[in-house]
Amino acid sequence: MTELTLDLDRSSPVPLYFQVSRQIEAAIDSGVLAPGDRLENEISLADRWGLSRPTMRRAIQELVDKGLLVRRRGIGTQVVHGRVKRRVELTSLFDDLVRSGQEPTTDVLLYEVVPADNWVCERLGLGLGAEVVHLERLRSSAGEPLAVMRNWLPTETAGDFTTKQLSDRGLYELIRSTGVHLQIASQRIGARGASVQEARLLKIRRGAPVLTMERTTYDSSGRAVELGSHAYQAETYSIEMTVVDR
């Protein structure tokens, strides 16, 4: 059981429960609290940190509502996983998880060669009916599902990837291994309610909010080499970007 030391400013106008929840969240993000770690019970934490029990209860509930902590009967309050923070860079979710110290796992749900529909043809610049490799995968970390990922690749880009390779490695890493230089991508971020399939795979209720990302990736010659349409658990995923005044 990990013991935390908090730095609380009791003269600050920032509520104590908020200070507590943010410092525990920072400990999860930094890895001080790892997935599976248990916290002391709320009464012990309140007494040790000189807080009222309602204040401690509200701080913990904030993190439970965010999906960072879970209360389990007979076990106590436990860390689930940290929020995945993705910078706006040409990386895959696999890359971002590894970079943040997590161990991603992938279930390959679908791997097939199909005629591209109008939407896929338009995004990849293909003739109607051209064949593409269609992938559907479930990406998880620490046993918790994070994203349902659907991808379409022109057959000449896809290579002869095996299911095991798609399970063990990131898609961008595999594409690069064929000699393709990924140069730039057009990306759109959105949000919607989870479909029945997404809810089942992500272990959330149908219609719960998911973040979506649609991305078309181009090589150094300007050719579209990959199209992705992904749905992420909103509580475990965020996009970070730097905004510059021109």
Summary of the structure (lengths in Angstrom):
residues: 246
radius of gyration: 21.2
end to end distance: 49.0
largest distance: 67.7
contacts: 709
relative contact order: 0.12
helix: 31%
strand: 34%
